[in-house]
Amino acid sequence: MWTGGVRVVVPDENGRILLVRQRHEGRELWMLPGGAIEEGETSQDAAIREVLEETGLIIHIVRLLWHVEEASAERGQRFVNFFLGRAIGGKTELGEDPELGDAQVLDGIGFFSREEALNCEHLYPDFLREEAWDEMTAESGASIYRIRK
């Protein structure tokens, strides 16, 4: 059974991307805002909801950037849709994951330039160091399909 998730590249007016810091799998990682697709939700609806919950921003989905699949014995069958989003309202502030209650994993938020992302030791996934900026300025989405093993 496949489990679905979403992540969203949200640039600011200076071309930086919004990242959240999570305590995840025993370490702190900077990553794009996002999370699980809930029952009855489309991936775009999940992306909009997750960004609002985690960052306080209301976004519009521009396009799909990447679809990434993973099938492994350790983590099962999972996919993540990465979208490009544009902020259309709200205020940037660290939010929470309502489904986690007192066990929150979010503990930081910030906009990162390309140079800052290149030098970020704990950035997930690693392909964000370069590809997010190229995709933000592309006329149309590449919708790169990736398989992780």
C-alpha angles and dihedrals in degrees: 000000000000121000116206132211141170138215127186133210104215112182125197126219089274095056095254120134127232116243133179125208117228134182095232132168093347098314142071115256134182110221143154115278113264145095145176127348107238127220111286094012129119117228090249092052089049091051093052092046095046094050090050093048095046102035110017091240125130108216142188117218110237099183148317112276105179140000110205124189130191127186114179138145091238100048104020125219113333138159133190126198113208115205136188109232135183123214111240099169148342130074126277109248136136109270133179144244104253093201092060098059110187093354095079118169100188113098108151144030135188148139115256129202120219090258092050091050091049089055097041108116096200106040119143127234099020095219089072090077090080115359100061092066093047091051094048091063099038117112092229135011121269091210090206113202113215132182119202121199 
